[in-house]
Amino acid sequence: MSDPLQMSLREAASALRSRKLSPVELTQASLARIRETEPKLNAYVRLTEERAMAAARQAEREIAAGIDRGELHGVPVAVKDLYDMAGLPTTCSSKVRADHVASGDSACVARLEQAGAVIVGKTHTHEFAYGAVTPTSGNPWNPDHVPGGSSGGSGATVAARGCFMAMGTDTGGSIRIPSAVCGTVGIKPTYGRVSRFGIASLSWSLDHAGPLTRTVADAAVCLGVLAGYDHRDPGSADQPVADYLAELELGAKGLRIGIPSNYYFDRLDPDVERNARDAIDRLKAEGAELVDIELPMTDRIMPVEFGLMLPEAAAYHHETLRSRRDRYEPDVLTLLEAGQLIPATDYLAAQRVRGQIQAAWRSAWDTHRIDALVAPTVPIPATRRGETVHRWADGQEEQVITAYVRLSAPGNVTGLPSISVPSGFSASGLPTGIQIIGRPFAEARIIRVARAYERVVDWSSRAPAI
């Protein structure tokens, strides 16, 4: 095979199972591709070559013996450097944790390795996941631009064909933002669907874990491995795990798709809006019934998001803010210091309003009888590295972190599942994305909608020329 890294995860899995492709050869190709792109992308904190090659050799022996662990068996993947891997540092891309070594595996790492996946490395995050650009890393479509964040290294390496899937975390959009600006698929499942045990926290009541992949089907396969109850995570949901491939090819016909009449289309880059509107038109052409929906309490989304995230993050970092304050990056330190100043009364008020938003959004779903909501993932394509303020055409300015978070934060505040899929490119050749938001634990349904759109376009098959 000329370049097996151009395959989707499922295609690679099929080639491995039929023994047309070797896990050792595939892992060697993955590591070589990463080394080739790292000078421009800096997507990885570290490669785990020795562990990866041992896992690849084991997968090769097992497959030869007829042992089948599933579609991840022998497939190279990566994890964000918030996930513990036994015996390795979990630095969170921070000098604060330079000497930290994990004593055990996170729940997700354990599930991936039990499924036979080959973990080739740990990817860069915005320090402690507290940002939306990942300043250490570059975007594979143009390395002078950011890969989004905080799971920027994961988005960059998946798009650049370094591996077939990379784990991210999502507190205000940190799976979906890099997916949108790097041109990958990223799914933030329902709150509690995937265990966060062994993952460094940003904001415990908003944190989600999930995969970034190249295709919708690949995301469905990975979610099937990752999902499930874990008593070690206090937020874990004891709910049955669905077959996320069951509805994959059923199409959009007969589904009611909500189109927001407020909030999501209020201020967008023209290319982002054009691509999102085109995606909606394509879903309609595929048989979906479009329903205009005015979303309730949208003016409270961002105050609640930051009203929860800032104090929870400050609480998590309480001890290291005392002992290692000088090791934080300035932007993250500023946010942590701000969180220390928020009164408990304000935090409790944010929790109360969050409950009201959750109830109001679920009621809106019921009232309009919609299966899913479709909207842009982020309002602007990837910004230039070092750019902190975005200037709109009318001269108004918006902080980049605010711009990136404001369309994805509703999924965190409500805890509803959301999947971002590529929707095309800007005039400058940078990817854009749409997100499909669903009911609680209705991941299979939003995967169906995402696939209905994906199969009539070719965005997921396009690779950056890096």
C-alpha positions in Angstrom: 0.0 0.0 0.0 1.5 3.3 -1.1 0.4 5.3 1.9 -1.7 3.5 4.5 -1.9 6.7 6.6 -4.3 8.2 4.0 -6.9 5.5 5.0 -9.7 6.1 7.5 -9.4 4.3 10.8 -12.0 1.8 9.7 -10.2 1.2 6.4 -7.0 0.6 8.2 -8.7 -1.7 10.6 -10.1 -3.8 7.8 -6.6 -4.0 6.2 -5.1 -5.1 9.5 -7.7 -7.8 10.1 -7.3 -9.2 6.7 -3.5 -9.1 7.2 -3.0 -7.0 4.1 -1.3 -4.6 6.5 0.9 -5.2 9.5 0.4 -3.3 12.8 4.2 -3.0 13.1 4.4 -1.5 9.6 1.5 0.8 10.2 2.9 2.0 13.5 6.4 2.6 12.0 4.7 4.6 9.2 2.7 6.7 11.8 5.9 7.5 13.8 7.8 8.4 10.7 5.0 10.7 9.6 4.9 12.4 13.0 8.7 13.0 12.9 8.3 14.4 9.4 5.6 17.0 10.4 6.7 17.8 14.0 9.2 20.6 13.0 6.3 22.6 11.7 3.4 21.4 13.9 5.0 20.6 17.3 1.8 18.6 18.0 3.4 16.2 20.5 4.8 16.7 24.0 6.4 13.3 23.6 6.3 10.2 21.5 5.9 6.8 23.2 7.8 4.8 20.7 8.9 1.9 22.8 5.5 1.3 24.3 3.9 1.8 20.9 6.1 -0.7 19.1 5.6 -3.3 21.9 1.8 -2.9 21.5 2.1 -3.1 17.7 4.1 -6.4 17.9 1.6 -7.8 20.4 -1.3 -6.8 18.0 0.5 -8.5 15.2 0.9 -11.7 17.1 -2.7 -11.7 18.2 -4.1 -11.0 14.8 -2.0 -13.8 13.4 -3.4 -16.1 16.1 -7.0 -15.1 15.2 -7.6 -12.9 18.2 -9.8 -9.9 17.3 -10.1 -7.1 19.9 -12.2 -4.9 17.6 -11.6 -2.2 15.0 -8.9 -0.4 17.1 -6.7 -3.5 17.2 -3.3 -2.5 16.0 -4.3 1.1 15.0 -2.0 4.0 15.9 -3.7 6.6 18.1 -2.6 9.4 20.4 -3.8 11.0 23.7 -3.8 14.6 24.9 -1.3 15.2 27.6 -4.0 15.5 30.3 -4.5 11.7 30.2 -2.4 9.6 32.6 -0.3 6.8 31.2 1.4 4.7 33.8 5.1 5.6 34.2 5.0 8.6 32.0 4.7 12.3 32.8 1.3 14.0 32.5 2.6 17.5 32.0 -0.6 19.2 30.7 1.9 21.2 28.5 3.0 23.1 31.6 6.3 23.6 33.5 4.1 23.3 36.7 4.0 19.6 36.1 7.4 19.0 34.6 8.2 16.4 37.4 4.8 14.7 37.5 4.8 11.0 36.6 1.5 9.0 36.5 1.2 6.0 38.8 -1.5 4.4 36.6 -3.5 4.6 33.4 -6.5 6.9 32.9 -9.8 5.0 32.3 -9.7 6.0 28.6 -6.1 4.9 28.1 -6.9 1.6 29.7 -10.0 1.1 27.4 -8.0 2.0 24.3 -5.2 -0.5 25.2 -7.7 -3.2 26.1 -9.1 -2.7 22.6 -5.6 -3.2 21.1 -5.0 0.4 20.1 -1.3 1.5 19.7 -0.7 4.8 21.5 2.1 6.6 19.7 2.4 9.7 21.8 0.9 12.4 24.0 -0.2 15.6 22.3 0.1 19.2 23.3 -2.7 21.1 25.0 -3.2 24.7 25.8 -1.6 24.8 29.3 -3.9 22.8 31.6 -6.5 22.9 28.8 -7.1 26.6 29.8 -7.3 28.2 26.4 -8.6 27.8 22.9 -5.5 28.2 20.6 -2.7 25.8 21.9 0.1 28.3 21.3 2.8 25.7 21.2 1.5 24.1 18.0 0.7 24.9 14.4 -2.3 24.2 12.1 -1.4 21.7 9.4 -3.3 23.7 6.8 -1.1 26.7 7.6 1.4 26.4 10.4 1.4 30.2 10.9 -2.1 29.7 12.2 -3.3 28.1 15.4 -4.8 24.5 15.6 -7.4 25.6 18.0 -7.6 24.4 21.6 -7.3 23.2 24.0 -6.8 19.9 22.2 -4.8 21.5 19.5 -2.1 18.9 19.2 -4.7 16.2 18.8 -6.5 18.1 16.0 -3.2 18.9 14.2 -1.8 15.3 14.2 -5.1 13.7 13.1 -5.5 16.2 10.3 -1.8 15.8 9.3 -2.2 11.9 9.1 0.1 11.4 12.0 -2.3 8.9 13.6 -5.9 7.8 13.1 -7.5 9.1 16.3 -6.4 11.4 19.1 -8.1 11.9 22.4 -9.2 15.4 23.5 -11.1 17.0 26.3 -13.9 19.6 26.0 -14.8 22.1 28.8 -15.8 25.0 26.5 -15.3 23.4 23.1 -11.8 22.0 23.3 -12.6 18.9 21.2 -14.9 20.7 18.7 -12.8 23.9 18.2 -9.7 22.1 17.0 -11.8 19.8 15.0 -13.4 22.7 13.2 -10.2 24.7 12.5 -8.1 21.6 11.6 -10.8 19.9 9.4 -11.4 16.8 11.5 -14.4 15.2 13.2 -14.7 15.6 17.0 -17.4 14.3 19.3 -18.1 15.7 22.7 -20.5 13.1 24.2 -23.1 13.7 26.8 -21.8 14.7 30.2 -20.8 11.6 32.1 -20.8 9.3 29.0 -17.0 8.8 28.9 -15.0 8.4 32.2 -12.7 11.3 33.1 -10.9 9.2 35.7 -7.1 9.8 35.4 -7.6 13.0 33.3 -6.3 16.3 34.7 -9.3 18.5 35.3 -10.0 22.0 34.2 -13.6 22.4 35.4 -15.1 19.2 36.8 -18.8 20.1 36.1 -18.0 21.1 32.5 -15.3 18.6 31.5 -16.0 16.0 28.8 -13.7 13.5 27.2 -13.9 12.3 23.6 -12.1 11.4 20.3 -11.0 13.4 17.3 -10.9 11.4 14.1 -11.0 11.9 10.3 -14.5 10.5 9.6 -17.8 10.2 11.4 -17.7 6.4 11.3 -14.3 6.5 12.9 -15.6 8.7 15.7 -18.5 6.2 16.3 -16.2 3.3 16.5 -13.9 5.1 19.1 -16.9 6.3 21.2 -18.1 2.7 21.4 -14.8 1.7 22.9 -14.6 4.7 25.3 -18.2 4.9 26.6 -19.5 3.3 29.7 -20.0 3.8 33.5 -17.0 4.1 35.8 -17.6 4.4 39.5 -14.2 6.2 39.9 -15.6 9.2 38.1 -18.2 10.9 40.3 -19.9 12.4 37.2 -20.1 9.1 35.3 -23.5 8.2 34.1 -24.8 4.7 34.7 -26.6 4.4 31.3 -26.6 1.7 28.7 -24.0 2.1 25.9 -25.7 2.3 22.5 -24.4 0.8 19.2 -23.1 4.0 17.7 -22.9 2.5 14.2 -26.5 1.3 14.2 -28.0 4.4 12.6 -24.8 5.4 10.6 -26.2 5.0 7.1 -29.9 5.6 7.6 -29.6 9.1 6.2 -31.4 12.3 7.1 -34.8 11.4 5.6 -37.6 11.7 8.2 -35.5 13.6 10.8 -36.5 17.0 12.1 -33.5 19.3 12.3 -33.6 22.4 14.3 -32.0 25.5 12.8 -31.3 28.3 15.4 -32.9 31.6 14.6 -30.9 33.3 17.3 -27.4 33.2 18.9 -25.5 30.8 16.6 -25.7 33.0 13.4 -25.5 36.4 15.2 -21.9 37.2 14.3 -20.0 34.9 11.9 -17.2 35.1 9.4 -18.9 35.1 5.9 -17.1 31.9 4.8 -18.2 30.1 8.0 -21.8 31.2 7.5 -21.8 30.3 3.8 -20.5 26.8 4.5 -22.9 26.3 7.4 -25.9 27.4 5.3 -24.8 25.1 2.5 -24.6 22.2 4.9 -28.1 22.9 6.1 -29.4 23.0 2.5 -27.7 19.7 1.8 -29.4 18.0 4.8 -32.7 19.4 3.5 -32.0 17.9 0.1 -31.3 14.6 1.8 -34.8 14.6 3.2 -34.4 16.3 6.6 -37.3 18.5 7.7 -35.9 21.9 8.8 -37.5 23.6 11.9 -36.7 27.1 12.9 -36.1 27.3 16.6 -35.4 30.2 19.0 -33.1 28.9 21.7 -33.9 30.1 25.3 -31.6 31.9 27.8 -28.8 32.3 25.3 -27.7 35.6 27.0 -26.8 33.5 30.1 -24.6 30.9 28.4 -21.3 32.7 28.5 -21.7 34.1 32.0 -22.6 30.7 33.3 -19.7 29.0 31.4 -17.1 31.3 32.9 -18.9 31.6 36.2 -18.4 27.9 36.6 -15.1 27.3 34.9 -13.1 30.1 36.6 -13.7 29.1 40.2 -13.6 25.4 39.6 -10.2 25.7 37.8 -8.9 28.0 40.6 -9.9 25.4 43.2 -8.2 22.6 41.3 -5.0 24.6 41.2 -5.2 25.9 44.7 -2.0 24.2 46.0 0.2 24.8 43.0 -0.8 28.5 42.8 0.8 28.7 46.2 3.9 26.7 45.5 4.6 27.1 41.8 2.9 30.3 40.7 5.9 31.4 38.7 5.8 28.4 36.4 2.4 29.2 34.9 2.1 30.9 31.5 0.8 34.5 31.9 -2.5 34.0 30.2 -3.4 30.9 32.3 -2.2 32.5 35.5 -4.5 35.5 34.8 -7.5 33.3 34.5 -6.6 31.3 37.6 -6.2 34.5 39.6 -9.5 35.8 38.3 -11.2 32.5 39.5 -9.9 33.0 43.0 -11.8 36.3 43.2 -15.3 34.9 42.4 -17.5 34.8 45.5 -19.2 31.5 46.4 -22.5 33.2 46.0 -21.8 33.9 42.3 -20.6 30.3 41.7 -23.8 28.9 43.3 -25.9 31.3 41.2 -24.2 30.1 38.1 -25.0 26.5 39.1 -28.6 27.4 39.6 -28.9 29.2 36.3 -27.2 26.3 34.5 -30.0 24.0 35.8 -32.5 26.4 34.3 -30.8 26.5 31.0 -30.6 22.7 30.8 -34.3 22.4 31.5 -35.2 25.2 29.0 -33.2 23.6 26.2 -34.6 20.2 26.8 -38.1 21.7 26.8 -37.3 23.4 23.5 -36.3 20.0 22.0 -39.6 18.5 23.1 -41.7 21.5 22.0 -40.3 21.5 18.5 -39.9 17.7 18.4 -36.5 18.0 16.8 -34.0 15.2 16.6 -30.9 17.5 16.5 -29.8 21.0 16.2 -27.3 22.1 13.4 -25.2 25.2 13.7 -21.6 26.5 13.0 -19.0 25.1 15.4 -16.8 28.2 15.7 -17.5 31.7 14.2 -14.1 32.2 12.6 -11.4 30.0 11.0 -8.0 29.5 12.5 -6.4 32.8 13.6 -2.8 33.7 13.3 -0.5 32.4 16.1 -0.1 35.1 18.7 -3.3 36.9 17.7 -5.4 37.5 20.8 -8.1 39.8 19.4 -10.2 39.3 16.2 -11.4 42.4 14.4 -14.7 42.1 12.7 -15.5 43.9 9.4 -17.5 46.5 11.2 -14.5 47.4 13.3 -15.7 45.7 16.5 -13.2 43.6 18.3 -13.7 40.3 20.1 -11.2 38.3 22.2 -10.2 35.2 20.3 -10.9 32.9 23.3 -14.4 34.3 23.5 -15.0 34.0 19.8 -13.9 30.4 19.8 -15.9 29.4 22.9 -19.2 31.1 22.5 -20.8 28.7 20.0 -19.4 25.5 21.6 -20.0 26.5 25.3 -23.8 25.7 25.1 -22.9 22.0 24.7 -20.9 22.2 28.0 -23.4 24.2 30.0 -26.2 21.9 29.0 -24.1 18.7 28.9 -25.8 17.8 25.6 -23.8 15.7 23.0 -22.3 17.5 20.1 -20.3 16.4 17.1 -18.3 18.7 14.8 -17.7 17.8 11.2 -15.8 19.6 8.4 -18.1 22.0 6.4 -15.6 23.2 3.8 -12.9 25.9 3.6 -12.5 29.6 3.9 -11.3 31.7 0.9 -7.8 31.5 2.4 -7.9 27.7 2.5 -8.6 27.1 6.2 -11.2 24.6 7.3 -14.6 25.4 8.8 -17.0 23.2 10.7 -20.6 22.6 11.7 -21.8 20.9 14.8 -24.8 18.7 15.4 -26.2 18.8 18.9 -28.6 16.2 20.3 -30.7 15.0 23.2 -28.9 13.5 26.3 -27.3 10.2 25.4 -28.5 10.4 21.8 -25.0 10.2 20.3 -26.2 7.6 17.7 -28.7 10.1 16.3 -26.2 13.0 15.9 -23.7 10.6 14.4 -26.4 9.7 11.9 -27.0 13.3 11.0 -23.3 14.0 10.7 -22.8 11.0 8.4 -25.8 12.0 6.3 -24.0 15.3 5.5 -20.5 13.8 5.3 -21.5 11.3 2.6 -22.6 14.0 0.2 -19.4 16.1 0.5 -15.7 15.2 0.4 -14.2 17.4 3.1 -13.1 14.6 5.3 -11.0 13.0 2.6 -9.0 16.1 2.0 -5.5 16.3 3.6 -3.3 19.3 4.2 -0.1 19.5 2.0 2.3 19.6 4.9 
